[in-house]
């Protein structure tokens, strides 16, 4: 077969394949799809998994996650109600519930993360500054020895009214209304870590060392008292035995 005939066969086949590829698209069960034409959304979001058709070349399939997405904030220095400066590190889970609204307002996850930074950080700051420090590191009235959050047992504590879990729920309640306009739902917010700022941390460590030394000194004092008591009893028994031996 002459080369010209091969070209006449291959070129139409390639064109057909390109048109078919530009017409068909698949929707995974973990995705939303919004079709845009010249940048403008067309119709309702497509959520049903399977093979779908669009106009080739002039329409585009925009994919958005149905699954939960994570957000991690940067550690932020915030003063508590009792003027204790701490580093607060938060994380959150969110999802896209209205992909059409999300596309129109956010465009993509990168911009959404930036908006979540502003909304969640603001809500976190509002709640942290209105609470005493011990409310942020405790959930109950249990004896406070030391917390896994990096704030030591030297901290003076009072009766817990809210506790860390309730405060994180309050942060979620404050932040949630601010994201609905973007087609987003905040599922939960968690405080990953709290820690003193460096200048305060050194003072706290000094207090902890002083407290440990005081407890150790008290234990030594009690031990010496017991030792003296035992030695006194031993001397008394020894004198009694010696006296009976000379009778």
C-alpha positions in Angstrom: 0.0 0.0 0.0 1.3 3.4 -0.9 2.3 5.8 1.9 -0.4 8.3 0.7 -3.1 5.7 1.4 -1.7 5.0 4.9 -1.9 8.7 5.7 -5.5 8.9 4.4 -6.4 6.0 6.8 -4.3 7.0 9.9 -5.1 10.7 10.0 -9.0 10.2 10.2 -8.5 7.5 12.9 -6.3 9.9 15.0 -8.8 12.7 14.6 -11.7 10.4 15.7 -9.7 9.2 18.7 -8.9 12.8 19.7 -12.6 13.8 19.4 -13.7 10.7 21.4 -11.1 11.4 24.1 -12.3 15.0 24.3 -15.9 14.0 24.5 -15.8 11.2 27.1 -14.8 11.5 30.7 -15.1 9.3 33.8 -16.3 10.2 37.2 -14.8 8.3 40.1 -17.1 7.6 43.1 -14.7 9.7 45.3 -15.2 12.8 43.0 -17.6 15.6 42.1 -17.4 16.9 38.6 -18.5 20.4 37.4 -18.6 21.0 33.6 -17.5 24.4 32.5 -17.8 26.0 29.0 -15.4 28.8 28.3 -14.8 29.0 32.1 -18.5 29.2 33.1 -20.2 26.3 34.9 -22.8 24.5 32.9 -25.6 22.6 34.6 -25.6 20.8 38.0 -22.6 19.0 39.5 -22.2 15.4 38.4 -21.8 13.0 41.3 -22.8 9.7 39.8 -19.8 7.5 39.1 -19.3 6.2 35.5 -18.7 7.3 31.9 -20.1 10.6 30.8 -20.2 12.8 27.7 -19.4 16.5 27.2 -18.9 18.7 24.2 -15.4 18.3 22.9 -12.8 21.1 23.1 -15.2 23.8 24.4 -16.2 22.1 27.7 -14.0 21.0 30.5 -14.5 18.6 33.4 -13.4 20.0 36.8 -12.9 17.4 39.5 -13.4 18.0 43.2 -12.9 15.6 46.1 -15.9 14.0 47.9 -13.7 12.6 50.6 -12.5 14.4 53.8 -9.6 16.8 53.3 -7.1 17.9 55.9 -6.0 21.4 56.9 -2.9 22.0 59.0 -2.4 25.5 60.4 1.0 27.1 61.3 1.8 27.3 65.0 0.6 30.7 66.3 1.6 32.6 69.4 -1.5 33.6 71.3 -2.0 35.1 74.8 -4.5 33.4 77.1 -7.0 35.2 79.4 -4.5 35.0 82.2 -1.8 36.6 80.0 0.2 33.4 79.4 1.7 33.4 75.9 1.6 30.0 74.3 2.1 28.5 70.9 -1.0 26.9 69.5 -0.9 24.4 66.7 -4.2 23.4 65.2 -5.5 20.9 62.5 -8.9 20.4 60.9 -10.8 18.2 58.5 -13.2 19.6 55.9 -15.0 18.6 52.8 -16.6 20.1 49.7 -20.4 19.8 50.0 -21.4 22.2 47.1 -18.8 21.8 44.3 -20.6 24.4 42.1 -20.4 27.1 44.8 -16.8 25.9 45.6 -15.8 26.4 42.0 -17.3 29.8 41.7 -15.9 31.2 45.0 -12.6 29.2 45.5 -11.6 27.7 42.2 -9.4 25.1 43.9 -8.1 23.6 47.1 -5.0 25.9 47.3 -7.1 29.0 47.6 -9.5 27.2 49.9 -6.6 26.4 52.3 -5.7 30.1 52.4 -9.2 31.1 53.3 -9.4 28.4 56.0 -6.2 29.8 57.4 -7.9 33.1 58.0 -11.2 31.7 59.3 -9.9 29.0 61.6 -7.0 31.1 63.0 -9.3 33.9 63.8 -11.8 31.6 65.6 -8.9 29.9 67.5 -7.5 33.2 68.6 -10.9 34.4 69.8 -11.4 31.3 71.9 -7.9 31.0 73.3 -7.8 34.6 74.5 -11.0 34.2 76.4 -9.9 31.1 78.3 -7.5 30.5 81.2 -4.5 28.4 80.4 -5.5 25.4 82.6 -8.8 25.2 80.8 -6.9 24.5 77.5 -4.8 21.7 78.9 -7.4 19.8 80.9 -10.6 18.0 80.3 -11.6 17.1 83.9 -10.9 17.6 87.6 -8.5 14.7 87.7 -5.2 15.2 89.5 -2.9 17.2 87.2 0.5 15.6 87.0 1.8 16.5 83.6 0.3 17.0 80.2 1.3 15.5 76.9 0.8 18.9 75.3 4.1 20.3 76.5 2.9 22.4 79.4 4.2 21.2 82.7 2.7 20.3 86.1 4.1 23.5 87.6 1.1 25.4 86.2 -1.4 26.5 88.9 -4.8 25.2 88.1 -8.4 25.8 89.3 -11.7 24.2 88.8 -12.3 23.3 85.1 -15.4 24.8 83.6 -14.9 24.1 79.9 -11.9 21.9 79.2 -9.9 21.4 76.0 -12.5 19.3 74.2 -15.3 21.7 74.7 -13.1 24.7 73.7 -12.2 23.0 70.4 -15.9 22.4 69.8 -16.5 26.1 70.4 -13.7 26.9 67.9 -15.5 24.7 65.4 -18.9 26.3 66.1 -17.4 29.8 65.6 -15.5 28.9 62.4 -18.2 26.8 60.6 -20.6 29.6 59.6 -17.7 31.4 57.8 -17.0 28.6 55.4 -20.6 27.7 54.2 -20.6 30.5 51.6 -17.7 28.7 49.9 -19.5 25.3 49.6 -17.3 23.9 52.4 -18.2 22.1 55.6 -15.9 21.9 58.6 -16.1 18.5 60.1 -13.8 18.9 63.1 -11.0 21.0 64.5 -8.3 19.7 66.9 -5.5 21.4 68.9 -2.5 19.3 68.1 -0.1 21.0 70.5 0.2 23.7 73.1 3.5 25.0 74.4 4.8 28.0 76.3 6.8 30.6 74.3 10.5 30.2 75.1 10.9 33.0 77.6 8.0 31.7 79.7 9.1 28.0 79.3 12.4 28.6 81.1 10.6 30.1 84.1 8.2 27.2 84.2 11.0 24.7 84.1 12.6 26.5 87.1 9.4 26.3 89.0 9.1 22.6 88.2 12.7 22.0 89.4 12.0 23.9 92.6 8.9 22.0 93.3 10.6 18.6 92.7 13.4 19.7 95.0 10.9 20.7 97.7 9.2 17.3 97.5 12.6 15.5 97.6 13.6 17.5 100.6 10.3 16.6 102.4 10.9 12.9 101.6 14.4 13.1 102.9 13.2 14.8 106.1 10.5 12.1 106.6 13.1 9.4 106.0 15.5 10.9 108.6 12.6 11.0 111.1 11.9 7.3 110.5 15.5 6.5 110.7 15.8 8.2 114.1 12.7 6.5 115.3 14.0 3.0 114.3 17.5 3.7 115.9 15.8 4.8 119.1 13.8 1.6 119.3 16.9 -0.4 118.5 18.8 1.3 121.3 15.9 0.7 123.7 15.7 -3.0 122.8 19.5 -3.3 123.1 19.5 -1.8 126.6 16.7 -4.1 127.6 18.5 -7.2 126.4 21.7 -6.1 128.1 19.9 -5.5 131.4 18.3 -8.9 131.4 21.6 -10.6 130.6 23.2 -9.2 133.8 20.4 -10.4 136.1 
